Amino acid sequence: MTKRVALLTAGGYAPCLSSAVGALIETYDRTDPDVELIAYLHGYHGLLTGNHVVVGSAERAGAALLHRFGGSPIGNSRVKLTNDADCRERGLIGADETALAVAAARLRADGVDVLHTIGGDDTNTAAADLASYLADQGSTLTVVGLPKTIDNDIVPIRQSLGALTAAGEASRFARNVLAEHGSNPRMLIVHEVMGRASGWLTAAAARDYLAWHGAQEWLPGIGLDPRRWAIHAVYVPERAIDLDAEAVRLRAVMDDVGCVNIFLAEGAGIDDIVASLEASGEPVERDPFGHVKIDTVDPGRYFARQFAERLGAEKQMVQKSGYFSRSAPANETDLALIREMAELAVACALRGEPGVVGHDEERGDELRAIEFGRIAGHKPFDTSQDWFADVLRSTGQLSG
């Protein structure tokens, strides 16, 4: 009996989605060309509404083109299958329906045997809920996920797809933004990087930028001074920010160098900011997953205001690299990882083995289908790593 396989991408974008879709199509076409492929549009939104496309012969033949692009060819959305109230409000389910029941009915109606979810912990835990619900209904659907997040914070996966590319793109973005240090005397620049609960992306972007910085030639006599192109602070959610102490340290940098450049993870200090807003009676918006809507809090602007007066900055600039970074095409390192994971994902799907494919940190970094029950988000970035200590030493935040 011919299998029917469905693909969907969900959650925020990462520089792997288009390539992951392409790699899965290529792998199925090579492994079992008789498998039927469909793709739900805009993730769980498309699954609930029945909006899908058939991956035909032309799409199979041209799947390699997807590696050239960022974004997702089949679209994303943020839909939580266990948040019936939100799904109902958005018109995705009826008044007396549950999202899991609607999704399950759709998969049965479409004759889907295998569902590949490409997303982060929310996407894949939703897939686990769906698989469990279907099992209770007697379905034999196999769900195999691929781990996507630029934050690289999925437990227990060593490296999520797209994160390395996003770090490199954030670094590239910073090369132009930090060039603005000379656009005004006493310039304060805050480069805000995505990372709600993990500082990995900000730290990795800083590491990449410093590698570029260390490879350049400079001409201080005419103002091409490496100190002005340096990173003077890196703030991540896993490390508390002592505003008073940092203001004193960075004021000395401003006086000496004439500018201050900061890399800030959007989640750094967010609890303090939210507590301050709520204490003042200002409501803080949250998404269907209960996450604070970062753009409504605007941490980059908050810290720019906190530092500007204390540093005697004549001008402040906040630039966010998130959308630039997350929508890029995958780089060669990520492409290799995507292809490796896609190969195993297809093999697991064809033998009926569910889970999220990744290098399992709790099993010696073995590449395997990790049990859905062990998948979780918000893995803290390990700030004790030697390479991050080197980053902090370069900024002056760590001595020795």
N, C-alpha and C positions, 0 to 999 in steps of 0.2 A: 504494500500500500504506500502510495506517494505521501511523503510528509509535507506539511505546510508549516513554514517558519515565518514568524512575524518579528519585525524589528521596531524599536522605538528609542528615541533619545529624549531625555527629560532633564529638568532642573536648569541651572545656569549654563551658559556656554563654556566650553573649554576647547583648546586647540587640538582636538582629537576626534571630535564627533564625526565630521565628514569622512576622515580617514578610517575610522572604526566601521562606519557603514560600508565604505568601499571594501575594506579588508574582509568583512563578513561575507559580502556578496562574492568577492573573488574566491574566498576559501570554499564556500558552498559550491560554486560553479566548478571548481577544480576537484572537490572531494566527491560530490554527489549532484551532478547537474540536473537530475530529475526532481530535486527538492523544489517545491514552489515557494516563492518568496513574496511577502507583502510587507509594507511599512505603514505603521500608523502615524498620521501627521500630527505634529505638535504633542508628542508624548502621550500621557494618559488622557489628555483632552481629546485626542483623536480616537483613543480606545473607547472612551465613554460615548462619543458621538458617532462612532462607526466610520470615521473619516480615514480612509486608507488608500494607498496606491499599490498596484501590482508591479513588482520588479520584473520587467519583461526582458526579452532577448537583447534589445538595444541597451538597456541599463546594465545588464550583465556584461555585455561586451565592452562597455565604456566605463566600468566601475573604477578603473585606475585613475580616471580624471578627478575623482573625488579627493584624491590625495593632494591635489594642488590648491585646495580651497579650505578656508576656515568656516566657522559657523556650522550649521547642520542642514543638509539638503532636505531633511524631512521635518525640520522644525522642532522646537521645544516649547514647554510651558511649565508652570509651577502648579501642579494639581496634586493634592494629597487624597489618596483613595479612602483614607479613614476619616476624613473631615467631610462628613455628609452635608453639614450645614453650609459650608463654603461651596461645595459642588452644586447644591440645590440653588443657592443664591445666584450662581453663575449660569444656571439653566442647563447644567450638564446631566442632571438626573431629575426625576419627577418627585412630587411631594411625598409619595409613600415608598420611594425606592432608596436603596443604599448603593453607594458607588461600587463597592466590591461586587454586589450582585449584578449590577449593570455591566461592569467590566467582564465578569465571568460569563454572563450570557452572550456578550458580544464575541468573546473568544470562541465559545462553543458554536455560535452561529456562523462564524467565519471559518470554522474547521481548523483552528490553529492547534498544532501539536507541540510547537516549541516557540517560546517567547524570549527574545534577546532584549534585555534592557541595558541601555548605555547611559549611566548616570552616576551620581554620588550616593551617599549613604541613604538619603531620603528616597531616591528613586529605587534603590535596590531593597530597602526594607519594605517599601510599598509592594514591590514584586514578591517579596517573601509572604506578606499578608495575603496577596492575591493567590499565590500558589497554595497556601494553607487552606484558604477558603475553597478553592477548586478541589483540593484533595478531599475535603469534607463532603463535597458534592459527588465524589466518585470519579473525578476527572484525572486523567493521566498526563496533563500538560506538564512539560518540563520548562522551567525558567532558568536561563543562564545569563548572568549579568556581566558587564564589563565596567571596571571602576573608573569613573571620570570625575575629577575635581582639580581645579588649579591650586587648591589649598594643600593637596597631598596629605589629607588628614582622615583617611578612612582606616579604621581598625579592622583587621590586623594586616593591612596591605602595605608593603614596603614602598611602592611607588605607583601613584595613580596616573592614569593617562592624561596627557596635556599639561601637567604641572611644570615639567622642565622647559617646554616651549614657552609657557606663559612667563616664567622667570626671565628667560632670555629676551622676550619682547618687552617686558617691563624695564629691563636694563637698557634696551635700545631706545625706548621712549625717554628714559631719564637723560640720555646723552644730549638730547635736544633741549629738554626742559632745564637742565642744570646750566646750559649755555646762557640762559637768561640771567645768570648771576651778575653780569655786567650791564644789564639794562637800566640799572639805577644804583646809586650809592647805597650801601648798607641794605642789601637785598636779602630777604628771607624767603626761601623756597621750600615748600612742603610737597613732596611727591607722595601722594596717597595711593597705596597699593591694596588690592582686594585681599581679604583675609579676616573674616568675622571672628573666628575663634582660634585660628592658627596663624602663627607668624612665619610659617615656612616660606611662603611665596615672597614675602618682603625680604626675609633674610637671604634667600637664594637669588633674588634680583640684585640685592646689594653685593653679594659675592660675585655675580657675573659682571656687574658694573665695575667693581674694584679690579677685576682681572683685566678688563678693557683699559681702565685708568692706568694700571701698572705697565701696560704695553705701549703707552704713548710717549712721544718726545715732547718736551716743553720748552718754552722760551720766556722765562719770567721777566726779562728786561723790558719786554714790550707788553707785559701783562698776561701772557699765556702761562699762568701760574698754576701748578698742580694742586696747590692748597685751595684755590678757588673752585676747582672742579671736583674736589673731594666730597665725600659724604661725611657730615659732621655729627650725625645722630641716626640711629636705627631703633625704632620703637615697635615692639611686638606685644601681642596680648599676654604672653607668658611672663613678661617682666613688668613690674610696677614702674611707673614714671614718677620720679620725684621732681615735680615742676620747679620747685624753688632751687634745688641743687643744679638741675640742668640749665635753668635760666642763668645762673652765675657762670657755669662752665661755658655756655654758648655765647654769653655776652663777651667773654674774653676772646673767643674765636671771631666774633663780629668785629671787635675793636682791632684785632690783629690782621685779619684776612680781608675784611670788608664785606663778607657775605656769610650766610649760614644755609646749608643744604641738609634737609631732613628726609629720610625715608620712613614713612609711617604706615603701619598696617591699619586698615580701617577699623579693626576691632580693638586696637590698643587703647586702653583706658576707657573703653565704652561703658563698662558698668558704672564707673564714677560719673560719666557724662549723663547717662540715663537716670541715675539716682538723683543727680542735681536737677535735671529737668522735671522729674516727677515730684520731687520735693517742693518745687516752685509751682506745682499745679498744672504744668504743661503736659498734655497727653503725648505718649510716644507710640507711634503706629507700629503694628506688627503684621507679618504676612501670615498666610494660612497655616504655616508650620510653627507659628509662635515666635519666629525670629524678629528681632527689632529691624525695622526698615532703615538700613544704614544711611540712605540718602536723605532721609528726613532729619536725622541727627547731625549729619555733616561733620564727622570728627576732624577732618583735615582743616576745615575753617575754624573749628573750635580751638585746636591747638595753635593754629596760626595767630588767632587773637590772643591766646594766653601768652605766647612768646613775644609777639611783635613789640609791645610796649617795653617789656623787660629787657629786650635786646637792643632797644633803640633803633629798630628797623625803620627805614624811611618808606619802604614798600614791601608788601608781602604778596606771595603768589602761591596758590594751591592748584596743583594739577593732578588729575586722577588717570592712572594708566589702565584701569580695569578693563574697559570695553575694548581698548586697543589690544590688550594682551590676550584676552579670552577668546577673541574671534579670529585669531591668526591661524594659518595652516600649520599642521604639525611639523616640527623639525625632524631631522634625520634620526636623532636618538629616540624621539617619541614614535616615529614611524616604525622603527625596528621593534619597539615594545608593543605597539598596536598589532603588528603582524604576528608576533609571538603569542599574544593573548588571544587573538582571533582564531588562530589554529587550534588552540586548546579548547576554546569556547565551542567551536563547531564539533570537535571530537566528543566533548562532553554532551552536547545536545543530541548527537546521533546515538549515543549509548544511554541516554536518559538520565544523565547525572546532573542534578541541579546545583546551583551555587553561584558565587561571584568569583570570576577568574582573577587571580593575582598571586604575587609572591607572598606567601604566608609567613609573616615575621615570627609567629609562634610555632612554626614547624620548619625552622631552619631555612627560611626564604624559599621554600619549595613552591614552584608554580603549579597551582592546583585550583580546583573549584572549591572555594571556601564556603563552608556552611552558612546559609543566610542568617541563622541565629547568632553567629559570631560577628556579623557585620555591624559596625557602629560608626558614628561620625565624631567629629571634633577631637581627633587624636591630637594631643598637645605637641607642639614643636619642641624638640629636645634642645634647649638653649645651652646645654653643657657640652655640645659637640665642639671639637677643636676648631673646625672651620668657622663656626659662628663666633667663637672666642676671638679668632683672628680678625673677623669683621669688626667686632666691638673695639678691639685694640686699635684698629685703623682709624676709628672715629674719635678715640680718646675716652670712650665710655668705660673701658677696662684697662687697667694698668698692668704692666709686667709683660 
